[in-house]
Amino acid sequence: MLVSNLAGRAKRLPGRIISAGLLLMTLLAGMATQPCWAKNAVDHNDFQNWDMAVVTLPITDRLSLNTLDLLFIGDNWQHKTNMFLQPDLTFKLTKHLSYTQGYAWTPAYNPSRPKFFNENRVWEQLQYDFPVYHDFKACVRQRLEERFIGGVHDTALRSRTMIRVTHPIPFVKDKRYYLAASNELWVHLNTVSPAIKAGINQDWAYVGVGKQITPQLKLEAGYMFNPIFRRRGYDTKNHAIMFTLNYTLLPKPLSHYFHQDSNKTAEASSPVTQKEVTNVASVTTESNPEAVQADILHPVESPVHLNPTSPVPDNLPKEGEPTALLSNTEPGNAGLGEPVSVMSLLSPKQ
């Protein structure tokens, strides 16, 4: 028994080491990020508040429309400094891998200037979500931004690489509460102006706690450390309290509801079922048996219906005589368009 327990723990040890290593690297990567050229003697520390809302509309099982709104309150919580308005379309390529195409409008504000500093971005992203070990979950994301900055004639390219891990809070029975940590490194890929040169731009290092309130609603709060490295002037170190709301508009994809509506429409316009025909036939038989007998003798397809109460023609063969077939041109024709066996029509009921 002791040997089996030790063997089981030994099997779980590599996974635990990997999980702990990922969490530790994520927490410390942003803190340790310092480009070799960032040697400014004076750093500017700013205390901020970041409020983010992410709303998702699932369209199909693989396709979703997302919007992200992020508001930055800076200058020691005094003024609005930045804003992100970011819609995107995400397509799941596999169970764990997804591709996203998005746009972002990211104006920057300065209280000393009457107008904001405008910027538009188009970006592409690959994201891989995977379980690490037991309740540890991780995601790795790579994004490429094409930035169209006001006053800059060339397109700036920037890479953003993020890793994020989550785990339920230990010793808490309610597994909807979880811990989260992430780090995202921003790197300029080209030089387009004296202020925007190739190299490390900034880093987002985050740690927080969240709760999955309902399957569609999740809230999260935490601390974000955001150093920004500049080639000119002083570097900025932002210390932000961050609040995040994630909300999914529908519990199921939008296509599911359209599929239900189409099924209901098809059922409403479908032909009468066999059960309904049987019910109608039984009611008709009880209310008017003679009409039912006439319908049996003369089907609906016949262009002419005989009156079931009209007398039988005298020239019809009597019982026991040879059966004659009437054609369309002979007297007493039932108007069925094909020869009809008279005796089969007049044979007594079984």
N, C-alpha and C positions, 0 to 999 in steps of 0.2 A: 504494500500500500504506500509506504513512504517513497519507494523508488518511483512508482507511477506518478505520485504527486510532484516530485522533483522534476520528472521528465515533462509533465504538463507545463510546469512553470518555465522550464527551459525553452519550450516551444513558443511560449507567449512573450519571452523576454525580448527578442529582436523587434517585434511589433511595438512594444512599449518604448524601447529605445528610440525607434524611428519617430513615433508620435511625440515624445518629449523633445527630441531634437528639432523637429519641425516647429513646435510651439516656441522653443527658445530662440531659434533663428529668426522667426517672424517678429518676436518682440524686440530683439536687439539689432536687427539689420538696419532699420531706419536710424536708430540712435548712433550707430557706428559709422554711418555714411558720411564721408567728408572727402570731396574731390581734392586732388593734390594742388589745384590752382586756387582753392578758396583760402586765402591767407589774410583776409581783412581783419584789421586789429579790433574793430568795433562791430559787435553784433546787435541787432535790434530785436528785442523780445516783445511780442505782441500777444495779448490774451484775447481770445475770440470765442464766438459761439457759432457752430455750424448746425443748421437745421436741414435735414434731407427727407424727402418723401419720394418713394418709388411706387408707382401704380402699374399693375400688369393686367392686360386683357388677353387671356388665352384664346386664340383663334381656332387652332386645331390642336391635336395632340403634340405636334411638333413646332408649330408656329405661334409666336406671341408678340404682341405690341406692348412696349414698355415706355414709360415716361419717368424721367428723373428731374426733380427740382431741388436745387441746393442753394441755400442762402447763407452768405458769410457776413457776420457782424463782427467787425474788427476795430482797430484803434482803441484797444482796451474796452471793448463792448460799447462803443459810442456811435459808430457809423456803419452803414452798409458798405462793404468794400468790394464784394464780388457776387456773382450769381451765375448758376448753371441752369439752363433749360435744355433738356436733352431727351428727345424721342429716339427710339430705335426699334428695329425688327430683329427678333432672335429666332433662329432655326436650329432645332436639335438634329445634328448629324447622326449621332449614335446615342446610346443610353447615357454616356458620360460627357460627350463632346458636343459643343454648340458653337455656331457662328453667328455673329451679330454685325449688322450694318446700321450705323447711327449718324446723327447730326447733333451738334451742340451750338447753342448761342451763349457766349460767356462774356458778358460785359463786365468791365472793371470800373469802379467808382473811386473818385478822389474828392474829398470835401472841399479842397481848395480850387477845384475846377468846376465850371458850370455843366460840362458835358461828360458823359461816360466814355471810357475807352472801349471801342467795339472789337469783337473778334468772333468769327464763325469757324466751326470745325466740322470736317467730315472724317469719320473714323471707322475702322474695321477691327474686329476682335475675335479671337479664338479663346474659348474657356473650357477647361477640363475639370469636372467635379468627380471626386472619387472618395470612397471610404478608406481611411488609413488603417485603423485598428479598432475593433469594437465600435464604440460610440464616437471615436475621433473621425471627423470629416474634414476634407481639405478641398480647396479649389485653386487652380493655377490659371492665370489669365494673361494673355498677351494682346496689347492694343497698339495700333498704329494710327496716329492722328495726322491729318493734313490741315494745317492752321492757316487761315486767311485773316491776317491781323491788319487793323486799320493803320494806315501810314507806312506799311511795309509792302513792297511791290512783289517780292518773291513768296512762294509757299514754304512755310516752315514745317519740317517733319519732326515728329516726336514719338518716341517709344515709351510705353508704360507697361511695366511688368509687375504683376501682383501675385502674392500668395496669401491665402487666408485659411485659418483652421478654426473649427468650433468643437466644443465638447460640453455635454451636460454638466452643470455645477455639481461637484462631488458632495456627497452627504446630504443632498437635497432630494427628497422623494419625488417631487414633481419634476419630471424630465423635460417639461416645457421650458424651464429656465436653463440657460446655457452661457458659456464663456466664449468669447470670440477675440481673435487676434489676427492682424493682417499687416502686411508691409507692401508698399507700392513705390517702385523706383521710376522716376521720370527722367528721360535722357533725350537731349536735342541731338538729332541726327545730321543736321546741316547748319551752316552759318548764313543768316539772312540779314543781319544788322549788327551793329556794334554791341547791342544788348542781348542778342540771341545768337550764341555761338555754340558749335557742336560740343557736347559734353554733358555732364550731369546737371540737371536743372533743379530738381527738388525731390523730396521723399515724404511719403505719408506713412507713418508708423502708428498703429491704432491698437488699443485694447479696450474691451467693453463687455457688457453683460446684456443679455436679451431674454425675451420671453415670447414664445409662440402662443399668443392669446387664443386664437382660433386657427383652423386650417387656412384661412384667408388673410389673417392679420398678424403681423409680427412687429414688436417694438424693441428698440435697442438704444442703449446709451453708453458712452464711453469717453475716453481721452484720446485726442489726436495730437501727435507731435509732428510738425510740418516745417522742417528746415528748407529754406529757399536760398540757393547759391547763385550769386551774381558775379559777373565779370567786372562790373563797374559798381562803385558805391559799396554799401554795407550789405552783409547777408542778413536775412530775416529768419527768426525762429518763432513760429506761431505755436501757441499752446491753446488748443481748442477743446471745449466741451461739446461733444457731438451727440445729436439726437436723430434717430433714423426711424421712419415708419415705412413698412412694406405692406402693401395691400393688393390682393388679387380680387378683381371685380366680380368674377364668376367662379363658382365651385367646379364647374366643368367647362371644357372648351366651347366657344361660341358655335362651332359646327354641330355640336351635339344637340343644341336646341333647334337649329334649322332642320336637322335630320328628324327630330320628333315631329315638328310641324308638317314636314312633307309626308310623313307616315299617316298623320291624322287626315290630311287632305286626300291622300290616296284611298284611305278607308271610306271617307265620306263620298267620294266619286266612284267607288267600285261598284260592279253589278250586284244585284240582289243575291244574297247567299242562298245556298240550298235549304238551310233551315227556315229562312223567311218564305221561300217558295212553298215548302211543306205546310207551314202555318196557314198561308193564304189559301192553299188548296183544301185544307181541312175545313176552314171556315166556309168556303164557297160550297163544298159538298153538303154541309149541314143546312145551309140557307137555301140553296137552289140546286137540288140534285139533277133536275132536267137540263139546266144550263150546262152543268158539268158533262152530262152524257152527250149533249150536242157538241161540246168542244172536243170531246174524244173522237166522235164520228167525223168532225170537220176541223182539222187542226188550224192554228192561227195563220199558218203560211198560206192557207187557201184564200184566194181573192174573193170568194163568194161563200156566204154562210146560209145554209138552209134553215128554215123555220122548223124547229123540232116538233111543232104541233101540226104542221101541214100533212095532209093525207099521203099515203104511199101511192105512187102511180100504179094504174091498173095493169100496165104492160110489164110489170116486174114479175119474174118467175115465182111460182108458188113454192112452198116448202116441199122438198122431195124432188123437184124438177131440176134438170141440169143447170148448172150455174152459168150465167152469161156475163160477158164483160162489156161494159158500156164505154164507148169512146166519147170524145168531146162533141161529136156531131150528132149523136143519137139522142132521141127524146129521153127525158128523165135524167140527163147528165147532171152529176153533182157539181160540175164546174171545178174539178180538181186539177185539170190539165194533164192527167195521166189516166190510163184505164183503171177502173175501180171494180173490185169484186163485190157484187151486190149482196150475195149471200153471206159474205164475211161481215158486211155492215149490219145485216138484219138477223144474224144468228142470235139465238136467245142467250141471255146472260147466264154465266156459269154460277 
